[in-house]
Amino acid sequence: MLTESSRASAKPPPRAAPWQRGGFVPLVRVHASHTAGDALVAVSLAGSLFFSVPVGEARGKVALYLLTSMAPFAIVAPVIGPLLDRARSGRRTAIVVTLVARGALTWLMADTVGLALYPLAFGVLVFSKGYGVARSAAVPRLLPEELSLVAANARLSATGVVTGAAGAGLGAAVIALSSANWSLRLATVVFAASAVLALRLPAAVNSPAAELPTGVAPAARRLQWTGHLRTTVVATVSLRALAGYLTMFLAFLLRSQGVSTLQLGLVVAAGATGSMLGTGLGVGLRARAPEALLTASLAVASAGCTLAALSFSLRTAALAAAASGLAGSLGKLSLDSILQRDIDDELRGQAFARSETALQLAWVAGGALGIVLPLRGGLGLGLAAVAMCAATTSTALSRRT
């Protein structure tokens, strides 16, 4: 029997952190394994099965790569988005299907050579985008009340960064010890494990039949960007276009100036560090106003580009890359959160499919502009600064109206 003193000293069991309650943790686990599998595939393809791109690749071939990267999105927006909206009562099944399909395709890729590899890789990319749309649409249904959408999306992104890096490192080790074929087979195992984890997602991830519209055909409603949603998408698209532009422009510019591979790598690392910092900041944010976060992100990108334009050097180029990475990461978290908050469940698949397509198109357009512009630092960064300042001003003014 407990004494009075023992009762007083007894402490209640520690309460789980907000993000650890409900069905959010199972979704994090699925996303972690999915990202590791995607990283294994990427390393396998880059490790000689797909590309062997020399450092001095011609601008024409880089432009062709940019166009090729758009191909999966031609299917995601018009097909996968509406399809997932129609099947949202079986969203868990849809996630499982995308994972199983990628596992099967990567197994086939391991024994495929030549041109036959390309349609298989294309299928992997399409199902990867389909998973991303379904996962983003599922977040609001599994969100703990105490956790903001920005923090939840950042938690998923941070987990993906860690497991993606681990998957890439593991894939590189497997390729070094054996071949890219075995790295792809390992990816199949990881995707299979992801599918098993997805089967354990709670039923809340699906929209109950009672929530499905009865008087309107599933295809009758179409998503329309209006008001602050259009402003949000345009602002985030601006940040993604900046990322593509700086990637291509700085790569060609610095190479033309004779910088070493190490110095170029430092600029790339600065951009990646900024992106990871943005994700880390998002994890700790408790604010529930993603619009303000998006405006602040645009201001950060504007400041970085302006400083680099006024005094261009390797250091300021790295600073602009870091600012772009930070702003792009926070901007994407803001966009996802606003879509999850303001778009009806029956249109959420379309919303994410169309936004992802717009973001990828923006990256390609920005990269293409970076390829064709004259390689002059002040001019290139000056144009970027003007564009970002205009985007910042427009977004800030639209929030007041």
Secondary structure, DSSP 8 states (H G I E B T S, - for coil): ---HHHHHH--------GGGSTTHHHHHHHHHHHHHHHHHHHHHIIIIIS----TT--HHHHHHHHHHHTTTHHHIIIIIHHHHHHTGGGHHHHHHHHHHHHHHHHHHHTT--GGGHHHHHHHHHHHHHHHHHHHHHHGGGG--TTS-HHHHHHHHHHHHHHHHHHHHHHHHHHHHHS-HHHHHHHHHHHHHHHHHHHHTS-GGGS--GGGS-SSS-TTT------HHHHHHHHHHHHHHHHHHHHHHHHHHHHHHTT--HHHHHHHHHHHHHHHHHHHHHHHH-----HHHHHHHHHHHHHHHHHHHHHS-SHHHHHHHHHHHHHHHHHHHHHHHHHHHHHS-GGGHHHHHHHHHHHHHHHHHHHHHHHHHS-S-HHHHHHHHHHHHHHHHHHHHHHHH-
